[in-house]
Amino acid sequence: MAITWLCGAGGAEAQTGEIRCTITDNGAPARGTIVVEQNGRRVGTGSCGAVLSVPPGKCKVTVWLDGTLDNPSKTVDIEVTAGKTSTATVDFQTGVLEVRIEAKGQSGTGIVTVNRAGKRIGTVGSGVSARLSVGSYEVIVKLGGQEQRYSVDLRPGQRRLVRAQF
């Protein structure tokens, strides 16, 4: 039945439009994931950079930046026209956080928890870099029964190193 409908209407091309997602991180090309909704219903999903066919009409396009600890997303509204390509363009602002744990002058292994606005974003290991959205974070470092807390503000493109010495 769907095949008859598409053929009878002049082909699939006339019944769909396309969305191309362009994503940048601090102005540089980046990878991301896209989800398209119309009237609260998901009508498409894919990777940014690829063309996604969707029904024409008003769309809510949500884009997630790949490779970040806090999994940021942005949503834009666009209009899709049958037979044409619309573009959803988003830019994220990120920085890099690295925590190094030292115990008695030597590299140590502990638990590093990253929080934002009182909510746990994730955990990282000592010496592991994590890309995060710009903003303020609380970093909690635990080694044995000891704990240290740090407030960290990240700016676009900034690389921050926190040295936790026990």
Phi and psi in degrees as a GROMACS rama.xvg file:
@    title "Ramachandran Plot"
@    xaxis  label "Phi"
@    yaxis  label "Psi"
@TYPE xy
-65.7501  -35.025  ALA-2
-67.201  -42.7767  ILE-3
-61.3696  -41.3148  THR-4
-62.9139  -45.8114  TRP-5
-64.6263  -44.9307  LEU-6
-68.0265  -40.8594  CYS-7
-66.8778  -23.7353  GLY-8
-92.6389  5.5261  ALA-9
97.839  15.5713  GLY-10
100.478  160.476  GLY-11
-66.5041  -30.4926  ALA-12
-60.1224  -37.6368  GLU-13
-75.466  -16.7457  ALA-14
-98.8103  -6.67877  GLN-15
-130.068  159.636  THR-16
-119.83  -178.416  GLY-17
-129.711  149.267  GLU-18
-122.343  130.184  ILE-19
-113.009  126.55  ARG-20
-98.7875  130.404  CYS-21
-119.252  125.757  THR-22
-128.54  137.746  ILE-23
-131.77  155.506  THR-24
-125.179  112.708  ASP-25
54.7174  36.3961  ASN-26
86.8187  -9.98107  GLY-27
-97.9393  146.404  ALA-28
-53.9392  141.061  PRO-29
-141.037  172.254  ALA-30
-104.113  147.625  ARG-31
-159.919  176.606  GLY-32
-121.238  144.747  THR-33
-124.216  140.438  ILE-34
-129.494  131.312  VAL-35
-114.995  130.588  VAL-36
-125.367  144.852  GLU-37
-129.485  126.985  GLN-38
52.4681  39.8021  ASN-39
77.669  5.1354  GLY-40
-115.552  131.704  ARG-41
-69.1089  125.64  ARG-42
-117.926  -4.18819  VAL-43
-174.986  152.908  GLY-44
-152.799  150.041  THR-45
178.076  -163.493  GLY-46
-100.963  143.51  SER-47
-63.9783  143.722  CYS-48
104.362  -33.3491  GLY-49
-88.2283  151.761  ALA-50
-84.0107  135.624  VAL-51
-117.892  123.997  LEU-52
-85.8396  130.643  SER-53
-141.987  161.656  VAL-54
-64.5412  149.037  PRO-55
-67.1696  153.722  PRO-56
133.612  -174.142  GLY-57
-75.7333  133.886  LYS-58
-128.788  147.159  CYS-59
-105.535  115.992  LYS-60
-109.359  119.75  VAL-61
-109.675  130.512  THR-62
-120.733  130.99  VAL-63
-108.993  138.694  TRP-64
-85.6659  122.946  LEU-65
-75.4895  151.059  ASP-66
81.2662  20.5163  GLY-67
-118.084  146.892  THR-68
-68.8424  -36.815  LEU-69
-90.3508  -0.918765  ASP-70
50.9682  56.9649  ASN-71
-70.4656  152.149  PRO-72
-138.061  156.416  SER-73
-136.453  145.444  LYS-74
-120.199  133.913  THR-75
-128.437  150.564  VAL-76
-100.975  130.773  ASP-77
-137.069  161.645  ILE-78
-108.105  126.808  GLU-79
-104.287  130.624  VAL-80
-110.098  137.471  THR-81
-55.8855  132.761  ALA-82
78.6636  2.56362  GLY-83
-124.423  164.039  LYS-84
-109.76  125.395  THR-85
-104.186  153.277  SER-86
-117.596  132.846  THR-87
-107.754  115.292  ALA-88
-117.209  126.724  THR-89
-136.574  148.067  VAL-90
-125.629  132.089  ASP-91
-106.185  151.534  PHE-92
-114.461  118.472  GLN-93
-133.129  165.674  THR-94
-139.255  176.806  GLY-95
-120.713  133.117  VAL-96
-116.745  132.54  LEU-97
-131.665  135.978  GLU-98
-118.098  128.649  VAL-99
-115.641  128.3  ARG-100
-102.544  130.034  ILE-101
-125.495  133.574  GLU-102
-123.401  115.341  ALA-103
53.7693  43.8039  LYS-104
81.8719  0.573253  GLY-105
-120.431  155.634  GLN-106
-57.9035  134.932  SER-107
-121.058  163.065  GLY-108
-117.01  125.446  THR-109
-148.653  -168.403  GLY-110
-107.425  127.431  ILE-111
-116.533  116.707  VAL-112
-109.7  135.692  THR-113
-111.937  123.297  VAL-114
-117.771  151.511  ASN-115
-138.553  125.659  ARG-116
54.283  40.789  ALA-117
78.3621  1.21605  GLY-118
-111.79  135.919  LYS-119
-69.6738  124.684  ARG-120
-90.8241  -41.9579  ILE-121
170.404  -174.113  GLY-122
-127.182  153.049  THR-123
-137.424  159.918  VAL-124
-91.7132  163.116  GLY-125
-61.5001  129.561  SER-126
82.5129  1.8445  GLY-127
-97.2384  127.173  VAL-128
-81.049  140.934  SER-129
-127.607  128.82  ALA-130
-85.8359  130.607  ARG-131
-135.16  154.767  LEU-132
-62.9584  152.021  SER-133
-61.4843  150.973  VAL-134
141.505  -169.369  GLY-135
-101.709  137.608  SER-136
-134.695  153.623  TYR-137
-108.026  127.535  GLU-138
-111.426  123.536  VAL-139
-113.337  121.116  ILE-140
-112.659  125.439  VAL-141
-119.954  132.259  LYS-142
-140.175  117.968  LEU-143
62.2029  -129.151  GLY-144
-96.6741  5.66732  GLY-145
-99.1947  155.435  GLN-146
-141.916  139.842  GLU-147
-129.614  143.988  GLN-148
-121.599  141.952  ARG-149
-134.929  141.812  TYR-150
-99.8562  128.776  SER-151
-129.48  128.682  VAL-152
-108.115  125.423  ASP-153
-105.688  133.671  LEU-154
-109.47  162.909  ARG-155
-54.7801  127.017  PRO-156
76.8717  -2.81086  GLY-157
-76.6463  145.372  GLN-158
-116.369  118.225  ARG-159
-112.047  135.86  ARG-160
-117.032  126.11  LEU-161
-110.193  124.196  VAL-162
-104.651  114.464  ARG-163
-100.862  114.089  ALA-164
-110.246  125.19  GLN-165
